[in-house]
Amino acid sequence: MKRRIVALLLTLCLALSILLPATASADEALLNQLLEEISGLSGMEAYAFFNTLADRGLSQGEIIDFFVKLPISTANQEAYDLYMNDALDIYAESAPEGVVYGDYEWKLGDGTEITGPYSGNTNLKMAYTEYMPVPAGPIGDASKTYRIGVVAISAIDSWMGNLYDSIQYEAGLHDNIELVWMDYGLDSNGCDDAIEMLISQQVDAILLWPRTEAATASPAKKAMDAGIPVITVDRLCGYSDITGTVSGNFPANGAQCGAYLVWKLAQETNGESISGNIVLLRKAAGVTADTLRCGPFLKVISYFPDIHILESYFDNDDTEQGLINAQNALQQYDNIDAVFCEGLTQTPLAVEAINSADRWNSRANGEKIIMLTIDDTKESFALLENGTIEVNCPYTPLIGDIGIRYLIKMLEGEELPKDVAIPNIPLVTTTGETVFGLKSMTYDEWYQYASGPDYTAQ
C-alpha cells in the first residue's frame, strides 16, 4: 500500500513538473509569437499590429517588454544602419536580462518620502523602498561593522546627487554599515586607483557606479581577485564576472520613446501615415545609458521607413557640447519633427536652443516639435506640465538603496540572482494618453517621485 502511495505521489510530481513549466512560459510563448508575427510587417501594417497588443491579452508590463524585445527591421534602412554601425546589436546581446526580485510589481504610491541626506533636497520620494526589503537595524553579525566602498563619479548634477542620497539613506538605516566613499571625478581611469585603495583597506564589499563599461573592467577584476564582492547599480561593468548587477531600466526608456513617437506621428494624420524627421541627442558613446536606450528606440522606429534620422550626436555628458549639438541641428535643418533626448544633459539644453532659435512651430505641418525625453528631474516635469515636452520616460536616480540592500542580503548569506532588474515604469505624458494599449502616467501622478531641487518653469 505504501509503495502504491509513493508511486502515485511520484506520478503526480512528474505530471506537475510537466505542466508547471508550460503554464509558467505561456506568457513568454505568446510574446515570442507576437514578436515573430511583427517581424515581417512594416509601415501602417506594423502600426495596426501595435494597436492590437492590449486586445491580444498583454498586460501593461508585457506591452513594454514587447517593444523592448522587438527585432530590428530593415524596413527603415537609416535606423537599421545606425543600429548596426554603432554596434548596438552587440551591446544588446551582451547586456544582462535581469530578473525582478521576488516577482515585485511597482505600483503608483509605493515608496518613501525623504529629505536627501547628501543633497539636502526636500520633497523627494524614493520609488523603490519596498523592493528587495531589508529590516532596519543592524545587519548580519550585530557586533561587526561592515565597510562598503562606494565608487562613483563626482556629484556633477542633481541626478548623481540624488543617487548618493539613496545610497546614504539606506545605509543610514543600519548602524553597523560604514560607507567608504571613493569619488573618481570624471576621469574613468581614476576608477582603478579608487578600487585599489579599497582593496588595500580590505572593505567587505564594493558598490560601483561605472561611468563607462571598459574603464571599470580591470579594477573590478582586481577587487574580485582579492576576494571582495563587487556589484554595480545603474550602468554595467566591463568585467562580466562581478558578483552582481542591479540593472537599470534603460531599454524600457528607449522603447517607450520610440513607441510614443510612432503613435504621436500617426495621431497627427488620423492614422493615415507615419513620417517625420528626427534628431538624436545622445550621451557619451559606449556608456550603458546610451547603448541600451538608443538601441530599443531605433528598433521600434525601424519598422517605419518614412521616419528619417537627420543626425545622431554624442555629447560625452558635456553640457556645453550638448548645447552646441542642439544648435547645430537647428542651424542645419529647417524641418525637424522630433528630438530624442537621452537624459539630463540633453533635454534642458535642447529646450534652450529651440527657445533661442524661436523654432518650436517650424515643422512643415505647422505642428510643434515633438520632444521625446528620458529624465527624472523636477525641471523636466515642469516642462512637461506646461506642454514644452510631450513625453518623459522616468529614470529615477533614487535607486542606490537597491544596491545597498542587495549587498546586505549577500553579506547575510542569501543566494541572489546575479542580475537583478529595476522594475519598469510606464511613460509620463501631459494628459495620460494610452499608447498602443500602454496607459501612461500624468504629470500629477509621477511628480511626487521626480528628482532634483524644486523647480518652476519660466
C-alpha positions in Angstrom: 0.0 0.0 0.0 2.8 2.4 0.9 4.6 1.6 -2.4 1.4 2.4 -4.3 1.0 5.8 -2.4 4.7 6.6 -3.2 4.1 5.7 -6.8 1.1 7.8 -7.1 2.9 10.8 -5.5 5.8 10.4 -7.9 3.4 10.2 -10.8 1.7 13.4 -9.6 5.0 15.2 -9.1 6.0 14.2 -12.6 2.8 15.5 -14.0 3.2 18.7 -12.2 6.8 19.0 -13.4 5.5 18.8 -17.0 2.5 21.1 -16.5 4.0 23.9 -14.5 6.8 25.0 -16.9 4.2 25.1 -19.7 1.9 27.3 -17.6 4.8 29.5 -16.4 6.0 30.0 -20.0 2.6 30.6 -21.6 3.1 34.4 -21.4 6.6 34.1 -22.8 5.3 31.9 -25.7 2.6 34.5 -26.5 5.2 37.3 -26.5 7.5 35.3 -28.8 4.7 34.5 -31.2 3.8 38.2 -31.4 7.5 39.1 -32.0 7.6 36.6 -34.8 4.4 38.0 -36.4 5.6 41.6 -36.3 9.0 40.8 -37.8 7.5 40.6 -41.3 5.5 43.8 -41.1 6.3 47.5 -41.7 4.7 50.9 -42.1 1.0 51.1 -41.4 0.7 47.3 -41.1 3.1 47.4 -38.2 1.2 50.4 -36.7 -2.1 48.4 -37.0 -0.4 45.5 -35.3 0.8 47.7 -32.4 -2.7 48.8 -31.9 -3.9 45.2 -31.2 -1.4 44.5 -28.3 -3.9 45.0 -25.4 -6.6 43.0 -27.2 -4.1 40.1 -27.6 -4.0 39.7 -23.8 -0.8 41.5 -23.0 -0.5 43.2 -19.6 1.0 46.7 -19.2 4.4 45.3 -18.3 4.2 42.8 -21.2 3.5 45.6 -23.7 6.7 47.3 -22.5 8.5 44.0 -22.9 7.2 43.6 -26.4 8.6 47.0 -27.5 11.9 46.3 -25.7 12.3 42.9 -27.4 11.3 43.9 -30.9 13.8 42.5 -33.5 15.5 45.2 -35.6 13.8 45.6 -39.0 15.4 46.6 -42.3 12.3 48.5 -43.4 13.9 51.7 -42.3 17.5 51.4 -43.6 18.6 54.6 -41.8 17.6 53.2 -38.4 19.0 49.8 -39.2 22.3 51.1 -40.4 22.8 53.3 -37.3 21.9 50.4 -35.0 24.4 48.1 -36.7 27.2 50.7 -37.2 27.1 51.8 -33.6 27.3 48.1 -32.5 24.0 48.4 -30.6 23.2 44.9 -31.5 26.4 43.7 -29.7 25.6 45.8 -26.6 22.0 44.4 -26.6 23.2 40.8 -26.8 25.8 41.2 -24.0 23.6 43.2 -21.6 22.2 41.1 -18.7 18.5 40.4 -18.8 17.9 41.0 -15.1 15.1 39.3 -13.1 12.7 41.2 -10.8 13.4 40.0 -7.3 10.5 38.3 -5.6 8.1 39.0 -8.5 7.7 42.5 -7.2 5.5 44.8 -9.2 5.9 48.5 -8.7 2.6 50.5 -8.3 1.8 54.1 -8.0 2.0 55.2 -4.4 4.9 52.9 -3.4 8.0 54.5 -1.9 9.2 56.7 1.0 9.4 60.5 1.3 12.8 61.8 2.4 15.0 64.8 2.6 18.2 64.0 0.7 20.9 63.2 3.3 23.6 64.2 0.7 21.9 66.8 -1.5 19.6 68.4 1.1 16.8 68.3 -1.5 13.4 68.3 0.1 10.2 66.8 -1.3 12.0 63.7 -2.6 10.2 60.4 -2.8 12.2 57.2 -3.3 10.1 54.9 -5.5 11.6 51.5 -4.7 12.0 51.3 -0.9 9.6 48.3 -0.9 11.7 46.4 -3.4 14.1 43.8 -2.0 13.2 44.8 1.5 15.6 44.6 4.4 14.5 45.4 8.0 16.0 48.5 9.6 18.7 47.9 12.2 22.0 46.0 12.4 22.7 43.6 9.6 24.4 40.2 9.8 26.7 40.0 12.9 25.4 42.9 15.0 28.8 43.1 16.7 30.6 43.7 13.5 30.9 46.9 11.4 30.5 46.2 7.7 32.5 48.5 5.5 31.1 49.1 2.0 33.2 51.0 -0.6 31.1 53.3 -2.9 33.0 54.1 -6.2 31.3 56.7 -8.3 32.0 59.9 -10.2 31.5 63.3 -8.6 28.0 64.6 -7.9 28.2 66.8 -11.0 24.5 67.3 -11.3 21.3 66.7 -9.4 20.9 63.2 -10.7 24.2 62.0 -9.2 23.5 63.9 -6.0 20.2 62.0 -5.6 21.9 58.7 -6.4 24.2 59.5 -3.5 21.1 60.3 -1.4 19.6 56.9 -1.9 22.8 55.1 -1.1 23.3 57.1 2.1 19.6 56.8 3.1 19.6 53.0 3.1 23.0 52.7 4.7 21.8 55.0 7.5 19.0 52.6 8.4 21.7 50.1 9.5 24.0 51.3 12.3 26.7 48.7 11.6 27.3 49.8 8.0 30.1 52.2 7.3 30.3 53.7 3.8 33.8 54.4 2.3 33.2 56.9 -0.5 35.6 57.0 -3.4 35.0 59.8 -5.9 36.9 59.3 -9.2 35.7 62.6 -10.7 35.1 62.4 -14.5 38.4 60.5 -15.1 37.3 57.0 -15.9 40.9 55.8 -15.3 40.7 57.1 -11.8 38.3 54.2 -11.0 41.4 51.9 -10.9 43.1 54.0 -8.2 39.9 54.2 -6.2 39.3 50.4 -6.2 43.0 49.7 -5.4 42.7 51.9 -2.4 39.6 50.0 -1.2 41.4 46.7 -1.7 44.2 47.9 0.5 41.6 48.8 3.1 40.1 45.4 2.9 36.5 46.6 2.7 33.7 44.0 2.9 32.1 44.8 -0.5 32.1 47.4 -3.2 29.2 49.2 -4.8 30.4 50.5 -8.2 28.8 53.1 -10.5 30.6 52.8 -13.8 30.8 55.9 -16.0 31.9 53.8 -18.9 32.0 50.0 -19.1 35.5 49.4 -20.5 37.4 51.5 -17.9 35.8 49.5 -15.0 36.8 46.0 -16.2 40.4 45.9 -14.9 39.7 47.4 -11.4 36.6 45.3 -10.9 38.6 42.2 -11.7 41.3 43.2 -9.2 38.7 43.5 -6.4 37.1 40.2 -7.3 40.6 38.5 -7.4 41.2 40.0 -3.9 38.1 38.3 -2.7 36.0 41.5 -2.4 32.5 41.2 -3.9 31.6 43.9 -6.4 28.1 44.9 -7.6 27.1 47.6 -10.0 24.0 49.8 -9.9 22.5 51.5 -12.9 25.3 51.1 -15.5 27.2 48.0 -16.4 30.7 46.9 -15.7 33.2 45.8 -18.4 34.1 42.7 -16.4 31.2 40.3 -16.6 32.3 38.1 -13.7 31.5 40.5 -10.9 29.2 39.4 -8.1 26.1 41.0 -9.4 24.3 43.9 -11.1 21.3 46.0 -10.4 20.3 46.7 -14.0 18.7 50.0 -14.9 15.5 50.0 -17.0 17.3 51.8 -19.9 15.7 49.6 -22.6 12.2 50.4 -21.5 13.1 54.1 -21.6 14.2 54.0 -25.3 11.5 51.6 -26.4 8.7 53.7 -24.9 10.1 56.9 -26.5 10.1 55.1 -29.9 6.5 53.8 -29.4 5.3 57.3 -28.4 6.9 58.9 -31.5 5.2 56.4 -33.8 1.9 56.8 -32.0 2.1 60.6 -32.0 3.0 60.9 -35.7 0.1 58.7 -36.5 -2.3 60.8 -34.4 -1.3 63.9 -36.3 -2.6 62.3 -39.6 -5.6 60.5 -38.0 -3.8 57.2 -38.6 -3.3 57.7 -42.3 0.6 57.9 -42.4 3.7 57.9 -40.2 6.6 60.1 -41.3 8.9 62.6 -39.8 12.5 63.9 -39.5 14.2 63.3 -36.1 17.4 64.4 -34.4 19.1 62.2 -31.8 20.8 63.9 -28.9 22.8 61.2 -27.2 25.0 60.7 -24.2 28.7 59.6 -24.4 29.5 56.9 -26.9 29.7 53.5 -25.3 28.0 54.3 -22.0 25.2 52.0 -20.9 22.7 54.8 -20.7 23.2 55.4 -24.4 23.6 52.0 -25.9 20.6 50.4 -24.0 18.3 53.4 -24.6 19.1 54.3 -28.2 19.1 50.6 -29.4 15.4 49.9 -28.4 14.4 53.3 -29.7 15.9 52.6 -33.1 14.3 49.1 -33.1 10.8 50.5 -32.7 11.2 53.1 -35.4 13.0 50.7 -37.8 9.5 49.4 -38.8 8.6 52.8 -40.3 10.5 53.7 -43.5 9.3 57.3 -43.6 10.9 58.3 -40.3 14.2 59.9 -41.2 17.2 60.3 -38.9 18.7 63.7 -39.7 21.7 63.5 -37.3 22.9 61.5 -34.3 25.0 63.4 -31.9 27.1 62.3 -28.9 27.9 64.9 -26.2 30.2 63.0 -23.8 27.9 64.1 -20.9 29.2 67.6 -21.5 26.6 70.3 -21.2 28.5 72.8 -23.5 28.7 70.2 -26.2 25.1 69.2 -25.7 24.0 72.8 -26.4 26.3 73.0 -29.4 24.8 69.8 -30.8 21.3 71.1 -30.5 22.2 74.5 -32.0 24.0 72.8 -34.9 21.0 70.7 -35.7 18.7 73.7 -35.7 21.0 75.6 -38.0 21.5 72.8 -40.4 17.9 71.5 -40.8 14.8 73.6 -41.5 12.3 70.9 -40.7 12.8 68.9 -37.5 9.7 67.0 -36.4 11.1 65.4 -33.2 14.1 65.5 -30.9 15.1 62.4 -28.9 16.9 63.4 -25.7 18.6 60.7 -23.7 19.0 62.4 -20.4 19.6 65.3 -18.1 22.5 66.8 -20.2 20.3 66.8 -23.4 16.7 67.8 -22.5 17.1 71.3 -21.0 19.8 72.3 -23.5 17.6 71.2 -26.4 14.8 73.3 -25.0 17.2 76.3 -24.5 18.4 76.0 -28.1 14.9 75.8 -29.6 13.7 78.7 -27.5 16.7 80.8 -28.6 16.1 80.0 -32.3 12.3 80.5 -32.0 11.8 77.2 -33.7 9.0 75.4 -31.8 6.5 75.6 -34.6 8.8 75.3 -37.5 7.7 71.9 -38.7 6.4 71.6 -42.3 2.9 70.7 -41.0 2.9 73.7 -38.6 2.8 71.5 -35.5 5.1 71.9 -32.5 8.5 70.0 -32.5 7.9 66.8 -30.5 10.2 66.4 -27.5 11.0 62.8 -26.6 12.8 62.8 -23.3 14.3 60.4 -20.7 14.9 62.2 -17.4 13.5 62.5 -13.9 14.2 66.0 -12.7 11.5 68.3 -11.5 12.7 70.7 -14.1 11.9 68.3 -16.9 8.5 67.5 -15.5 7.7 71.2 -15.1 8.4 71.5 -18.8 6.1 68.6 -19.5 3.3 70.2 -17.4 3.4 73.4 -19.5 3.5 71.4 -22.8 7.1 72.1 -23.8 7.7 68.4 -23.6 5.2 65.8 -24.8 6.6 62.7 -23.2 9.1 61.8 -20.5 10.2 58.3 -19.6 11.3 58.4 -15.9 14.6 57.1 -14.8 14.9 57.9 -11.2 18.4 58.3 -9.6 16.9 57.2 -6.3 18.0 53.6 -6.9 21.2 53.3 -4.9 19.3 51.9 -2.0 18.5 48.8 -4.0 22.3 48.2 -4.4 22.8 48.6 -0.7 20.0 46.1 0.1 21.5 43.7 -2.5 24.8 43.8 -0.7 23.2 43.4 2.7 21.3 40.3 1.6 24.5 38.9 0.0 26.6 39.6 3.2 24.0 37.9 5.3 24.3 34.8 3.1 21.3 34.9 0.9 21.7 33.4 -2.5 20.7 36.1 -5.0 20.2 36.3 -8.8 23.3 37.6 -10.4 21.4 40.2 -12.4 18.5 42.0 -10.6 16.3 44.3 -12.6 15.0 47.6 -11.6 11.2 47.3 -12.3 10.0 49.2 -15.4 7.9 52.3 -15.0 5.3 53.5 -17.6 6.0 56.7 -19.6 4.6 60.0 -18.5 2.6 62.3 -20.8 0.8 65.6 -20.4 -2.7 64.2 -20.3 -2.1 60.5 -19.6 -2.7 59.1 -23.1 -2.9 55.4 -23.8 -0.1 54.5 -26.3 -0.7 51.2 -28.1 -2.5 49.8 -25.0 0.1 51.2 -22.6 -1.6 53.6 -20.1 0.8 56.5 -19.4 1.0 58.3 -16.1 0.2 62.0 -15.8 2.4 64.8 -14.5 0.4 64.9 -11.3 0.8 61.2 -10.7 4.6 61.0 -11.2 5.8 64.4 -10.0 6.0 63.2 -6.3 8.9 60.9 -7.4 10.7 63.5 -9.6 14.3 64.1 -8.6 16.4 67.2 -8.1 15.5 70.5 -6.4 12.1 72.1 -6.7 11.7 74.0 -10.0 9.3 76.4 -11.6 9.3 76.6 -15.4 9.9 80.1 -16.7 
